[in-house]
Amino acid sequence: MKTKVSILFYAKRAKASVNGLVPIYTRITINGKRIELSSNRFVEISKWSTDAGKMKGNSEEARSINSHLDMLRIQIIDMQMELVHKKIPVTAETLKSKILGVDERARMLIPIFQDHNNKIKELIGKEYAPGTLERYKTSLSHTIEFMQWKYNISDIEITKIDHAFITDYEFWLRSVRNCANNTAVKYIKNFNKIIKLCLANDWLDKNPFANYKSKVKEVERVYLSKEEIQNIINKDLKNDRLSLVRDIFLFSCFTGLAYIDVKNLTKSHISFGIDGEKWIFTHRQKTESASKIPILPVTQNIIDKYDDHPQSNNQDKLLPILSNQKMNAYLKEIAAICKIEKELTFHIARHTFATTITLTNGVPIESVSKMLGHKNLRTTQHYAKVLDRKVSDDMMILKEKFKIQIPVKKIN
């Protein structure tokens, strides 16, 4: 909506002095809201023109007062345009502060960052996972450490954050904190969210990230081969705890669910799908996107195995899962027993589902993306890039189809 500003000068009769002089006031109306300020000039009421909003006549006094009022009008218009240029909303309050010379309260980075984190904390379990809050708390801590290292300060006005601040921050993350490329980029990305928040609130005139570029290096995702999976399935594990961890890991290998999503599963998440078969219907905690996964026979076997497990029943969970830390510790032991040289973690199961279980066996990438709960197909395409064997198999089929001999006359 366009801001409507009008300026009027008038003689305030109610404040007439004993000698008959009345003060001239400036009335500024902004979208129907008034500001009234003294012009510091006085006039005899008989010499004031209410209609013209100025002193009558062409006397030296009249020229002086009217010139002062004209200058006031120009200054008010200039201040209005300055607010517009700075993208500060023109309101009765902001214009009055500008006229009176009251500086706008400086907005500091750390309180804004902390307020952002506090809001995330309040939405844990609703919109955010606990890990998200921890990442932003670490980002805030890093930001404070960087400012102390670089500028010997613990906070900064957001208007003083520029391109150099960001590039120096990235340098500090890579050098002093010894962060790997992708880790440094993620911390800068978290910081960028705070800057975007400031821009959205019109607290900044320009984006300090405008000319900044960073690139996440693609990390090769580790996954298990068909032979390695079969090795884990066939291995006779004497320890019941290792056997439990093995089963839940395999459950993830054949569903693609991340640790936290397996942990959150209850029997109510299993229902009949469009094909009349049993499916898992859940939402990823990380992105809150839906995951709908048909239950394979091996998956059903694991569900049946732990159907009456005391821990599952007591906690109303589908499977008696351990903490992520303990799961990963036992998985390293399982890898050693099965002579798997890869560093086995629970998240490798999700990668294995995407590659060895689905894409390698011809499941369309769109279907894999849907089951993984990816919001963007490009995320799933990262898995497809590593499947050289799949490319080879596909090209072998193509070679069979194009067994065509083309007559070629040898050129001497």
C-alpha positions as YAML, in Angstrom:
chain: A
units: angstrom
residues:
- id: 1
  name: MET
  ca: [0.00, 0.00, 0.00]
- id: 2
  name: LYS
  ca: [1.32, 3.49, -0.94]
- id: 3
  name: THR
  ca: [2.04, 5.72, 2.04]
- id: 4
  name: LYS
  ca: [0.04, 8.96, 1.99]
- id: 5
  name: VAL
  ca: [1.78, 11.86, 3.75]
- id: 6
  name: SER
  ca: [0.38, 15.38, 4.12]
- id: 7
  name: ILE
  ca: [1.99, 18.41, 5.81]
- id: 8
  name: LEU
  ca: [0.06, 21.30, 7.33]
- id: 9
  name: PHE
  ca: [1.19, 24.40, 9.28]
- id: 10
  name: TYR
  ca: [-1.30, 25.97, 11.68]
- id: 11
  name: ALA
  ca: [-1.46, 28.48, 14.54]
- id: 12
  name: LYS
  ca: [-2.29, 26.75, 17.82]
- id: 13
  name: ARG
  ca: [-4.66, 29.21, 19.49]
- id: 14
  name: ALA
  ca: [-4.96, 27.16, 22.69]
- id: 15
  name: LYS
  ca: [-1.30, 27.92, 23.50]
- id: 16
  name: ALA
  ca: [-1.43, 31.70, 23.00]
- id: 17
  name: SER
  ca: [0.98, 33.65, 25.19]
- id: 18
  name: VAL
  ca: [0.09, 36.61, 27.41]
- id: 19
  name: ASN
  ca: [1.37, 39.02, 24.75]
- id: 20
  name: GLY
  ca: [-1.02, 37.57, 22.16]
- id: 21
  name: LEU
  ca: [1.48, 35.48, 20.16]
- id: 22
  name: VAL
  ca: [0.51, 31.90, 19.20]
- id: 23
  name: PRO
  ca: [2.94, 29.08, 18.30]
- id: 24
  name: ILE
  ca: [3.03, 27.73, 14.76]
- id: 25
  name: TYR
  ca: [2.77, 23.93, 14.72]
- id: 26
  name: THR
  ca: [3.53, 21.39, 12.03]
- id: 27
  name: ARG
  ca: [0.88, 18.70, 11.57]
- id: 28
  name: ILE
  ca: [2.02, 15.65, 9.59]
- id: 29
  name: THR
  ca: [-0.64, 13.09, 8.69]
- id: 30
  name: ILE
  ca: [0.52, 9.61, 7.59]
- id: 31
  name: ASN
  ca: [-2.20, 7.23, 6.45]
- id: 32
  name: GLY
  ca: [-4.66, 8.99, 8.77]
- id: 33
  name: LYS
  ca: [-2.35, 9.10, 11.82]
- id: 34
  name: ARG
  ca: [-1.17, 12.53, 13.00]
- id: 35
  name: ILE
  ca: [2.12, 13.89, 14.34]
- id: 36
  name: GLU
  ca: [2.20, 17.42, 15.78]
- id: 37
  name: LEU
  ca: [5.50, 19.20, 16.32]
- id: 38
  name: SER
  ca: [6.38, 22.79, 17.14]
- id: 39
  name: SER
  ca: [8.05, 24.87, 14.41]
- id: 40
  name: ASN
  ca: [9.65, 27.10, 17.09]
- id: 41
  name: ARG
  ca: [8.07, 30.15, 15.49]
- id: 42
  name: PHE
  ca: [5.32, 32.48, 16.83]
- id: 43
  name: VAL
  ca: [2.86, 34.81, 15.12]
- id: 44
  name: GLU
  ca: [0.05, 37.24, 15.97]
- id: 45
  name: ILE
  ca: [-3.19, 35.38, 15.26]
- id: 46
  name: SER
  ca: [-4.49, 38.26, 13.12]
- id: 47
  name: LYS
  ca: [-1.47, 37.94, 10.82]
- id: 48
  name: TRP
  ca: [-1.93, 34.18, 10.22]
- id: 49
  name: SER
  ca: [-3.70, 32.77, 7.14]
- id: 50
  name: THR
  ca: [-5.44, 29.52, 8.08]
- id: 51
  name: ASP
  ca: [-6.28, 28.68, 4.45]
- id: 52
  name: ALA
  ca: [-2.75, 29.27, 3.13]
- id: 53
  name: GLY
  ca: [-1.01, 27.80, 6.19]
- id: 54
  name: LYS
  ca: [1.42, 30.70, 6.37]
- id: 55
  name: MET
  ca: [1.83, 34.28, 7.61]
- id: 56
  name: LYS
  ca: [0.03, 37.02, 5.70]
- id: 57
  name: GLY
  ca: [1.76, 39.84, 3.91]
- id: 58
  name: ASN
  ca: [5.24, 40.52, 2.56]
- id: 59
  name: SER
  ca: [6.91, 42.05, 5.57]
- id: 60
  name: GLU
  ca: [10.40, 41.09, 6.69]
- id: 61
  name: GLU
  ca: [8.86, 39.06, 9.52]
- id: 62
  name: ALA
  ca: [6.44, 37.28, 7.16]
- id: 63
  name: ARG
  ca: [9.20, 36.41, 4.68]
- id: 64
  name: SER
  ca: [11.41, 35.03, 7.47]
- id: 65
  name: ILE
  ca: [8.69, 32.87, 9.05]
- id: 66
  name: ASN
  ca: [7.32, 31.59, 5.71]
- id: 67
  name: SER
  ca: [10.84, 30.77, 4.50]
- id: 68
  name: HIS
  ca: [11.45, 28.78, 7.69]
- id: 69
  name: LEU
  ca: [8.19, 26.85, 7.16]
- id: 70
  name: ASP
  ca: [9.12, 26.10, 3.53]
- id: 71
  name: MET
  ca: [12.47, 24.72, 4.69]
- id: 72
  name: LEU
  ca: [10.71, 22.58, 7.28]
- id: 73
  name: ARG
  ca: [8.44, 21.13, 4.59]
- id: 74
  name: ILE
  ca: [11.43, 20.28, 2.37]
- id: 75
  name: GLN
  ca: [13.30, 18.66, 5.30]
- id: 76
  name: ILE
  ca: [10.29, 16.51, 6.20]
- id: 77
  name: ILE
  ca: [9.92, 15.34, 2.58]
- id: 78
  name: ASP
  ca: [13.68, 14.57, 2.42]
- id: 79
  name: MET
  ca: [13.46, 12.53, 5.64]
- id: 80
  name: GLN
  ca: [10.47, 10.65, 4.26]
- id: 81
  name: MET
  ca: [12.43, 9.77, 1.10]
- id: 82
  name: GLU
  ca: [15.44, 8.72, 3.20]
- id: 83
  name: LEU
  ca: [13.26, 6.23, 5.09]
- id: 84
  name: VAL
  ca: [11.94, 4.89, 1.78]
- id: 85
  name: HIS
  ca: [15.48, 4.57, 0.41]
- id: 86
  name: LYS
  ca: [16.55, 2.62, 3.52]
- id: 87
  name: LYS
  ca: [13.48, 0.40, 3.15]
- id: 88
  name: ILE
  ca: [12.23, 1.51, 6.57]
- id: 89
  name: PRO
  ca: [8.42, 1.68, 6.70]
- id: 90
  name: VAL
  ca: [7.22, 5.30, 6.71]
- id: 91
  name: THR
  ca: [5.00, 5.51, 9.78]
- id: 92
  name: ALA
  ca: [4.14, 8.24, 12.25]
- id: 93
  name: GLU
  ca: [6.66, 6.74, 14.68]
- id: 94
  name: THR
  ca: [9.58, 6.31, 12.27]
- id: 95
  name: LEU
  ca: [9.16, 9.77, 10.70]
- id: 96
  name: LYS
  ca: [8.80, 11.48, 14.08]
- id: 97
  name: SER
  ca: [11.98, 9.75, 15.32]
- id: 98
  name: LYS
  ca: [13.78, 10.87, 12.19]
- id: 99
  name: ILE
  ca: [12.66, 14.49, 12.56]
- id: 100
  name: LEU
  ca: [13.58, 14.61, 16.25]
- id: 101
  name: GLY
  ca: [16.96, 13.01, 15.55]
- id: 102
  name: VAL
  ca: [16.25, 9.91, 17.59]
- id: 103
  name: ASP
  ca: [18.45, 7.15, 16.13]
- id: 104
  name: GLU
  ca: [16.90, 3.81, 15.39]
- id: 105
  name: ARG
  ca: [17.87, 1.16, 17.92]
- id: 106
  name: ALA
  ca: [20.86, -0.72, 16.57]
- id: 107
  name: ARG
  ca: [19.98, -4.33, 15.81]
- id: 108
  name: MET
  ca: [22.64, -6.73, 17.03]
- id: 109
  name: LEU
  ca: [23.40, -10.11, 15.49]
- id: 110
  name: ILE
  ca: [23.56, -12.36, 18.56]
- id: 111
  name: PRO
  ca: [20.10, -11.52, 20.03]
- id: 112
  name: ILE
  ca: [18.56, -12.13, 16.60]
- id: 113
  name: PHE
  ca: [20.43, -15.44, 16.26]
- id: 114
  name: GLN
  ca: [19.45, -16.46, 19.81]
- id: 115
  name: ASP
  ca: [15.80, -15.55, 19.23]
- id: 116
  name: HIS
  ca: [15.83, -17.74, 16.10]
- id: 117
  name: ASN
  ca: [17.22, -20.65, 18.13]
- id: 118
  name: ASN
  ca: [14.68, -20.12, 20.91]
- id: 119
  name: LYS
  ca: [11.85, -20.37, 18.41]
- id: 120
  name: ILE
  ca: [13.27, -23.62, 17.04]
- id: 121
  name: LYS
  ca: [13.48, -24.96, 20.60]
- id: 122
  name: GLU
  ca: [9.78, -24.23, 21.13]
- id: 123
  name: LEU
  ca: [8.92, -26.15, 17.95]
- id: 124
  name: ILE
  ca: [10.95, -29.30, 18.70]
- id: 125
  name: GLY
  ca: [8.78, -32.29, 17.90]
- id: 126
  name: LYS
  ca: [6.39, -30.14, 15.87]
- id: 127
  name: GLU
  ca: [8.44, -28.67, 13.04]
- id: 128
  name: TYR
  ca: [12.05, -29.42, 14.02]
- id: 129
  name: ALA
  ca: [14.11, -32.34, 15.27]
- id: 130
  name: PRO
  ca: [16.40, -31.98, 18.32]
- id: 131
  name: GLY
  ca: [19.43, -32.32, 16.03]
- id: 132
  name: THR
  ca: [18.40, -29.17, 14.15]
- id: 133
  name: LEU
  ca: [18.51, -27.12, 17.35]
- id: 134
  name: GLU
  ca: [21.93, -28.54, 18.24]
- id: 135
  name: ARG
  ca: [23.29, -27.58, 14.81]
- id: 136
  name: TYR
  ca: [22.10, -23.99, 15.17]
- id: 137
  name: LYS
  ca: [23.39, -23.76, 18.74]
- id: 138
  name: THR
  ca: [26.80, -24.87, 17.46]
- id: 139
  name: SER
  ca: [26.56, -22.34, 14.61]
- id: 140
  name: LEU
  ca: [25.83, -19.55, 17.10]
- id: 141
  name: SER
  ca: [28.79, -20.62, 19.25]
- id: 142
  name: HIS
  ca: [31.08, -20.66, 16.21]
- id: 143
  name: THR
  ca: [29.88, -17.21, 15.15]
- id: 144
  name: ILE
  ca: [30.71, -15.74, 18.57]
- id: 145
  name: GLU
  ca: [34.14, -17.43, 18.60]
- id: 146
  name: PHE
  ca: [34.90, -16.08, 15.11]
- id: 147
  name: MET
  ca: [34.02, -12.49, 16.05]
- id: 148
  name: GLN
  ca: [36.24, -12.68, 19.12]
- id: 149
  name: TRP
  ca: [39.08, -14.10, 17.01]
- id: 150
  name: LYS
  ca: [38.76, -11.62, 14.16]
- id: 151
  name: TYR
  ca: [37.42, -8.40, 15.74]
- id: 152
  name: ASN
  ca: [37.83, -8.97, 19.49]
- id: 153
  name: ILE
  ca: [34.09, -8.38, 19.97]
- id: 154
  name: SER
  ca: [31.24, -10.58, 21.18]
- id: 155
  name: ASP
  ca: [28.51, -9.04, 19.01]
- id: 156
  name: ILE
  ca: [28.08, -6.84, 15.93]
- id: 157
  name: GLU
  ca: [25.45, -4.60, 14.38]
- id: 158
  name: ILE
  ca: [23.84, -6.48, 11.52]
- id: 159
  name: THR
  ca: [24.34, -3.48, 9.19]
- id: 160
  name: LYS
  ca: [28.12, -3.93, 9.59]
- id: 161
  name: ILE
  ca: [28.07, -7.51, 8.28]
- id: 162
  name: ASP
  ca: [29.51, -7.46, 4.76]
- id: 163
  name: HIS
  ca: [31.08, -9.75, 2.17]
- id: 164
  name: ALA
  ca: [34.46, -9.60, 3.96]
- id: 165
  name: PHE
  ca: [32.83, -10.74, 7.23]
- id: 166
  name: ILE
  ca: [31.43, -13.84, 5.51]
- id: 167
  name: THR
  ca: [34.62, -14.78, 3.66]
- id: 168
  name: ASP
  ca: [36.68, -14.28, 6.82]
- id: 169
  name: TYR
  ca: [34.19, -16.42, 8.74]
- id: 170
  name: GLU
  ca: [34.55, -19.20, 6.17]
- id: 171
  name: PHE
  ca: [38.35, -18.92, 6.36]
- id: 172
  name: TRP
  ca: [38.18, -19.22, 10.18]
- id: 173
  name: LEU
  ca: [35.99, -22.32, 9.94]
- id: 174
  name: ARG
  ca: [38.43, -24.00, 7.52]
- id: 175
  name: SER
  ca: [41.65, -22.94, 9.23]
- id: 176
  name: VAL
  ca: [41.15, -22.38, 12.96]
- id: 177
  name: ARG
  ca: [38.26, -24.83, 13.38]
- id: 178
  name: ASN
  ca: [39.75, -27.18, 10.77]
- id: 179
  name: CYS
  ca: [36.31, -27.91, 9.27]
- id: 180
  name: ALA
  ca: [36.08, -29.98, 6.10]
- id: 181
  name: ASN
  ca: [34.61, -28.26, 3.03]
- id: 182
  name: ASN
  ca: [31.04, -29.50, 3.44]
- id: 183
  name: THR
  ca: [31.00, -28.82, 7.18]
- id: 184
  name: ALA
  ca: [32.21, -25.24, 6.66]
- id: 185
  name: VAL
  ca: [29.60, -24.71, 3.93]
- id: 186
  name: LYS
  ca: [26.83, -25.98, 6.23]
- id: 187
  name: TYR
  ca: [27.81, -23.55, 9.01]
- id: 188
  name: ILE
  ca: [27.86, -20.67, 6.54]
- id: 189
  name: LYS
  ca: [24.46, -21.84, 5.25]
- id: 190
  name: ASN
  ca: [23.09, -21.73, 8.81]
- id: 191
  name: PHE
  ca: [24.47, -18.19, 9.20]
- id: 192
  name: ASN
  ca: [22.87, -17.24, 5.88]
- id: 193
  name: LYS
  ca: [19.47, -18.20, 7.28]
- id: 194
  name: ILE
  ca: [19.88, -15.51, 9.97]
- id: 195
  name: ILE
  ca: [20.82, -12.95, 7.31]
- id: 196
  name: LYS
  ca: [17.75, -13.92, 5.26]
- id: 197
  name: LEU
  ca: [15.66, -13.40, 8.38]
- id: 198
  name: CYS
  ca: [17.07, -9.87, 8.71]
- id: 199
  name: LEU
  ca: [16.42, -9.14, 5.03]
- id: 200
  name: ALA
  ca: [12.83, -10.41, 5.30]
- id: 201
  name: ASN
  ca: [12.25, -7.99, 8.19]
- id: 202
  name: ASP
  ca: [13.76, -5.06, 6.21]
- id: 203
  name: TRP
  ca: [16.53, -4.66, 8.79]
- id: 204
  name: LEU
  ca: [19.22, -4.74, 6.08]
- id: 205
  name: ASP
  ca: [19.50, -2.61, 2.94]
- id: 206
  name: LYS
  ca: [21.52, -5.17, 0.99]
- id: 207
  name: ASN
  ca: [22.38, -8.84, 1.15]
- id: 208
  name: PRO
  ca: [26.02, -9.44, 2.22]
- id: 209
  name: PHE
  ca: [25.75, -12.91, 0.61]
- id: 210
  name: ALA
  ca: [24.97, -11.38, -2.82]
- id: 211
  name: ASN
  ca: [28.42, -12.10, -4.31]
- id: 212
  name: TYR
  ca: [29.31, -15.07, -2.13]
- id: 213
  name: LYS
  ca: [29.56, -18.54, -3.64]
- id: 214
  name: SER
  ca: [30.26, -21.87, -2.02]
- id: 215
  name: LYS
  ca: [29.91, -25.40, -3.26]
- id: 216
  name: VAL
  ca: [29.21, -28.62, -1.43]
- id: 217
  name: LYS
  ca: [31.55, -31.35, -2.61]
- id: 218
  name: GLU
  ca: [29.73, -34.53, -3.44]
- id: 219
  name: VAL
  ca: [30.59, -37.28, -0.98]
- id: 220
  name: GLU
  ca: [30.61, -40.85, -2.21]
- id: 221
  name: ARG
  ca: [27.90, -42.70, -0.33]
- id: 222
  name: VAL
  ca: [28.94, -46.03, 1.15]
- id: 223
  name: TYR
  ca: [26.52, -48.91, 0.68]
- id: 224
  name: LEU
  ca: [26.59, -52.68, 0.92]
- id: 225
  name: SER
  ca: [26.68, -55.02, -2.05]
- id: 226
  name: LYS
  ca: [24.25, -57.89, -2.48]
- id: 227
  name: GLU
  ca: [26.98, -60.32, -1.39]
- id: 228
  name: GLU
  ca: [27.73, -58.33, 1.77]
- id: 229
  name: ILE
  ca: [24.03, -58.22, 2.70]
- id: 230
  name: GLN
  ca: [23.74, -61.97, 2.18]
- id: 231
  name: ASN
  ca: [26.84, -62.49, 4.30]
- id: 232
  name: ILE
  ca: [25.27, -60.56, 7.18]
- id: 233
  name: ILE
  ca: [22.00, -62.50, 6.81]
- id: 234
  name: ASN
  ca: [23.73, -65.91, 6.79]
- id: 235
  name: LYS
  ca: [26.18, -65.21, 9.61]
- id: 236
  name: ASP
  ca: [25.37, -67.19, 12.77]
- id: 237
  name: LEU
  ca: [25.66, -64.58, 15.51]
- id: 238
  name: LYS
  ca: [25.86, -66.22, 18.93]
- id: 239
  name: ASN
  ca: [25.23, -62.99, 20.83]
- id: 240
  name: ASP
  ca: [21.51, -62.09, 21.14]
- id: 241
  name: ARG
  ca: [22.27, -58.36, 21.20]
- id: 242
  name: LEU
  ca: [24.28, -58.61, 17.96]
- id: 243
  name: SER
  ca: [21.48, -60.62, 16.41]
- id: 244
  name: LEU
  ca: [18.96, -57.92, 17.35]
- id: 245
  name: VAL
  ca: [21.13, -55.15, 15.90]
- id: 246
  name: ARG
  ca: [21.68, -57.20, 12.73]
- id: 247
  name: ASP
  ca: [17.91, -57.67, 12.28]
- id: 248
  name: ILE
  ca: [17.03, -54.00, 12.75]
- id: 249
  name: PHE
  ca: [19.87, -52.97, 10.42]
- id: 250
  name: LEU
  ca: [18.50, -55.35, 7.78]
- id: 251
  name: PHE
  ca: [15.01, -53.94, 8.39]
- id: 252
  name: SER
  ca: [16.39, -50.53, 7.41]
- id: 253
  name: CYS
  ca: [18.23, -52.02, 4.41]
- id: 254
  name: PHE
  ca: [14.89, -53.27, 3.04]
- id: 255
  name: THR
  ca: [12.78, -50.23, 3.95]
- id: 256
  name: GLY
  ca: [15.18, -47.30, 3.53]
- id: 257
  name: LEU
  ca: [14.12, -45.78, 6.85]
- id: 258
  name: ALA
  ca: [16.65, -43.75, 8.85]
- id: 259
  name: TYR
  ca: [17.44, -44.68, 12.46]
- id: 260
  name: ILE
  ca: [15.07, -42.16, 14.06]
- id: 261
  name: ASP
  ca: [12.23, -43.16, 11.74]
- id: 262
  name: VAL
  ca: [12.67, -46.86, 12.59]
- id: 263
  name: LYS
  ca: [12.77, -45.93, 16.28]
- id: 264
  name: ASN
  ca: [9.48, -44.01, 15.99]
- id: 265
  name: LEU
  ca: [7.59, -46.82, 14.22]
- id: 266
  name: THR
  ca: [4.60, -48.36, 15.95]
- id: 267
  name: LYS
  ca: [2.23, -51.08, 14.80]
- id: 268
  name: SER
  ca: [-0.24, -48.37, 13.80]
- id: 269
  name: HIS
  ca: [2.15, -47.31, 11.02]
- id: 270
  name: ILE
  ca: [1.46, -50.59, 9.20]
- id: 271
  name: SER
  ca: [-1.64, -50.72, 7.04]
- id: 272
  name: PHE
  ca: [-2.85, -52.08, 3.73]
- id: 273
  name: GLY
  ca: [-1.77, -50.21, 0.62]
- id: 274
  name: ILE
  ca: [-3.40, -49.64, -2.73]
- id: 275
  name: ASP
  ca: [-2.44, -53.16, -3.83]
- id: 276
  name: GLY
  ca: [-4.04, -54.83, -0.81]
- id: 277
  name: GLU
  ca: [-0.62, -55.70, 0.63]
- id: 278
  name: LYS
  ca: [0.94, -54.43, 3.85]
- id: 279
  name: TRP
  ca: [2.75, -51.10, 3.66]
- id: 280
  name: ILE
  ca: [4.55, -48.83, 6.13]
- id: 281
  name: PHE
  ca: [2.98, -45.37, 6.24]
- id: 282
  name: THR
  ca: [5.09, -42.85, 8.13]
- id: 283
  name: HIS
  ca: [6.68, -39.40, 7.96]
- id: 284
  name: ARG
  ca: [10.40, -38.69, 8.08]
- id: 285
  name: GLN
  ca: [11.29, -36.78, 11.23]
- id: 286
  name: LYS
  ca: [14.04, -34.88, 9.40]
- id: 287
  name: THR
  ca: [11.84, -33.37, 6.67]
- id: 288
  name: GLU
  ca: [8.30, -34.35, 7.75]
- id: 289
  name: SER
  ca: [7.76, -35.68, 4.23]
- id: 290
  name: ALA
  ca: [5.67, -38.82, 3.80]
- id: 291
  name: SER
  ca: [7.26, -42.25, 3.27]
- id: 292
  name: LYS
  ca: [5.06, -45.04, 1.95]
- id: 293
  name: ILE
  ca: [6.94, -48.32, 1.69]
- id: 294
  name: PRO
  ca: [5.61, -51.74, 0.63]
- id: 295
  name: ILE
  ca: [6.70, -54.43, 3.10]
- id: 296
  name: LEU
  ca: [8.96, -57.06, 1.52]
- id: 297
  name: PRO
  ca: [8.94, -60.66, 2.83]
- id: 298
  name: VAL
  ca: [12.28, -60.22, 4.64]
- id: 299
  name: THR
  ca: [10.90, -57.08, 6.32]
- id: 300
  name: GLN
  ca: [7.76, -58.93, 7.42]
- id: 301
  name: ASN
  ca: [9.88, -61.75, 8.84]
- id: 302
  name: ILE
  ca: [11.72, -59.29, 11.08]
- id: 303
  name: ILE
  ca: [8.45, -57.67, 12.19]
- id: 304
  name: ASP
  ca: [7.00, -61.09, 13.05]
- id: 305
  name: LYS
  ca: [10.16, -62.09, 14.92]
- id: 306
  name: TYR
  ca: [9.81, -59.21, 17.39]
- id: 307
  name: ASP
  ca: [6.01, -59.05, 17.48]
- id: 308
  name: ASP
  ca: [5.81, -60.08, 21.15]
- id: 309
  name: HIS
  ca: [9.12, -58.66, 22.34]
- id: 310
  name: PRO
  ca: [8.69, -57.20, 25.88]
- id: 311
  name: GLN
  ca: [10.56, -53.96, 25.07]
- id: 312
  name: SER
  ca: [8.43, -53.33, 21.96]
- id: 313
  name: ASN
  ca: [5.20, -53.97, 23.84]
- id: 314
  name: ASN
  ca: [6.15, -51.85, 26.85]
- id: 315
  name: GLN
  ca: [7.18, -48.88, 24.73]
- id: 316
  name: ASP
  ca: [4.49, -49.34, 22.06]
- id: 317
  name: LYS
  ca: [7.16, -49.66, 19.37]
- id: 318
  name: LEU
  ca: [7.30, -51.89, 16.32]
- id: 319
  name: LEU
  ca: [10.89, -52.97, 17.04]
- id: 320
  name: PRO
  ca: [13.07, -53.03, 20.22]
- id: 321
  name: ILE
  ca: [15.69, -50.63, 18.90]
- id: 322
  name: LEU
  ca: [18.77, -49.55, 20.91]
- id: 323
  name: SER
  ca: [20.31, -46.07, 20.98]
- id: 324
  name: ASN
  ca: [21.96, -44.95, 17.75]
- id: 325
  name: GLN
  ca: [25.36, -44.90, 19.47]
- id: 326
  name: LYS
  ca: [25.01, -48.48, 20.68]
- id: 327
  name: MET
  ca: [23.65, -49.64, 17.32]
- id: 328
  name: ASN
  ca: [26.68, -48.22, 15.52]
- id: 329
  name: ALA
  ca: [29.08, -49.72, 18.06]
- id: 330
  name: TYR
  ca: [27.56, -53.21, 17.59]
- id: 331
  name: LEU
  ca: [27.48, -52.76, 13.80]
- id: 332
  name: LYS
  ca: [31.27, -52.28, 13.79]
- id: 333
  name: GLU
  ca: [31.54, -55.58, 15.65]
- id: 334
  name: ILE
  ca: [29.23, -57.26, 13.13]
- id: 335
  name: ALA
  ca: [31.31, -55.86, 10.25]
- id: 336
  name: ALA
  ca: [34.45, -57.37, 11.78]
- id: 337
  name: ILE
  ca: [32.76, -60.77, 12.25]
- id: 338
  name: CYS
  ca: [31.46, -60.72, 8.66]
- id: 339
  name: LYS
  ca: [34.84, -59.47, 7.33]
- id: 340
  name: ILE
  ca: [33.25, -56.36, 5.81]
- id: 341
  name: GLU
  ca: [35.96, -53.70, 5.51]
- id: 342
  name: LYS
  ca: [33.56, -50.78, 5.17]
- id: 343
  name: GLU
  ca: [32.89, -48.63, 8.23]
- id: 344
  name: LEU
  ca: [29.43, -49.93, 9.00]
- id: 345
  name: THR
  ca: [26.95, -47.41, 10.45]
- id: 346
  name: PHE
  ca: [23.18, -47.54, 10.65]
- id: 347
  name: HIS
  ca: [22.76, -44.88, 7.95]
- id: 348
  name: ILE
  ca: [24.52, -47.14, 5.44]
- id: 349
  name: ALA
  ca: [21.34, -49.23, 5.51]
- id: 350
  name: ARG
  ca: [19.41, -46.34, 3.95]
- id: 351
  name: HIS
  ca: [22.05, -45.96, 1.23]
- id: 352
  name: THR
  ca: [21.92, -49.72, 0.64]
- id: 353
  name: PHE
  ca: [18.16, -49.61, 0.15]
- id: 354
  name: ALA
  ca: [18.50, -46.80, -2.38]
- id: 355
  name: THR
  ca: [21.24, -48.52, -4.38]
- id: 356
  name: THR
  ca: [21.59, -52.30, -4.00]
- id: 357
  name: ILE
  ca: [17.98, -53.11, -3.08]
- id: 358
  name: THR
  ca: [16.02, -50.79, -5.39]
- id: 359
  name: LEU
  ca: [17.84, -48.86, -8.15]
- id: 360
  name: THR
  ca: [20.17, -51.73, -9.05]
- id: 361
  name: ASN
  ca: [17.15, -54.00, -9.43]
- id: 362
  name: GLY
  ca: [15.35, -51.71, -11.83]
- id: 363
  name: VAL
  ca: [13.00, -49.87, -9.45]
- id: 364
  name: PRO
  ca: [12.34, -46.48, -11.12]
- id: 365
  name: ILE
  ca: [14.08, -43.56, -9.44]
- id: 366
  name: GLU
  ca: [10.74, -41.77, -8.95]
- id: 367
  name: SER
  ca: [9.45, -44.71, -6.87]
- id: 368
  name: VAL
  ca: [12.69, -44.87, -4.86]
- id: 369
  name: SER
  ca: [12.47, -41.13, -4.18]
- id: 370
  name: LYS
  ca: [8.90, -41.52, -2.95]
- id: 371
  name: MET
  ca: [9.77, -44.36, -0.58]
- id: 372
  name: LEU
  ca: [12.82, -42.52, 0.78]
- id: 373
  name: GLY
  ca: [10.64, -39.51, 1.49]
- id: 374
  name: HIS
  ca: [12.82, -37.16, -0.56]
- id: 375
  name: LYS
  ca: [11.26, -33.80, -1.34]
- id: 376
  name: ASN
  ca: [13.43, -33.36, -4.42]
- id: 377
  name: LEU
  ca: [14.28, -35.98, -7.05]
- id: 378
  name: ARG
  ca: [17.80, -34.53, -7.30]
- id: 379
  name: THR
  ca: [18.51, -35.85, -3.80]
- id: 380
  name: THR
  ca: [17.74, -39.38, -4.99]
- id: 381
  name: GLN
  ca: [19.81, -38.89, -8.14]
- id: 382
  name: HIS
  ca: [22.96, -38.77, -5.98]
- id: 383
  name: TYR
  ca: [22.46, -42.50, -5.39]
- id: 384
  name: ALA
  ca: [21.98, -43.22, -9.08]
- id: 385
  name: LYS
  ca: [25.36, -41.67, -9.93]
- id: 386
  name: VAL
  ca: [27.33, -44.36, -8.12]
- id: 387
  name: LEU
  ca: [25.72, -47.30, -9.87]
- id: 388
  name: ASP
  ca: [28.30, -48.07, -12.53]
- id: 389
  name: ARG
  ca: [27.25, -51.70, -12.46]
- id: 390
  name: LYS
  ca: [23.67, -50.75, -13.24]
- id: 391
  name: VAL
  ca: [24.89, -48.69, -16.19]
- id: 392
  name: SER
  ca: [26.92, -51.66, -17.39]
- id: 393
  name: ASP
  ca: [23.95, -54.04, -17.09]
- id: 394
  name: ASP
  ca: [21.67, -51.61, -18.92]
- id: 395
  name: MET
  ca: [24.18, -51.19, -21.74]
- id: 396
  name: MET
  ca: [24.56, -54.98, -22.07]
- id: 397
  name: ILE
  ca: [20.81, -55.20, -22.70]
- id: 398
  name: LEU
  ca: [21.16, -52.41, -25.25]
- id: 399
  name: LYS
  ca: [24.03, -54.24, -26.96]
- id: 400
  name: GLU
  ca: [21.83, -57.32, -27.33]
- id: 401
  name: LYS
  ca: [19.15, -55.21, -28.99]
- id: 402
  name: PHE
  ca: [21.59, -53.62, -31.42]
- id: 403
  name: LYS
  ca: [23.48, -56.64, -32.72]
- id: 404
  name: ILE
  ca: [23.49, -55.13, -36.18]
- id: 405
  name: GLN
  ca: [26.29, -55.64, -38.65]
- id: 406
  name: ILE
  ca: [26.98, -52.58, -40.75]
- id: 407
  name: PRO
  ca: [28.77, -53.32, -44.03]
- id: 408
  name: VAL
  ca: [31.99, -51.40, -44.09]
- id: 409
  name: LYS
  ca: [34.14, -51.17, -47.17]
- id: 410
  name: LYS
  ca: [37.77, -50.92, -46.24]
- id: 411
  name: ILE
  ca: [39.47, -47.84, -47.63]
- id: 412
  name: ASN
  ca: [42.97, -48.40, -48.88]
...
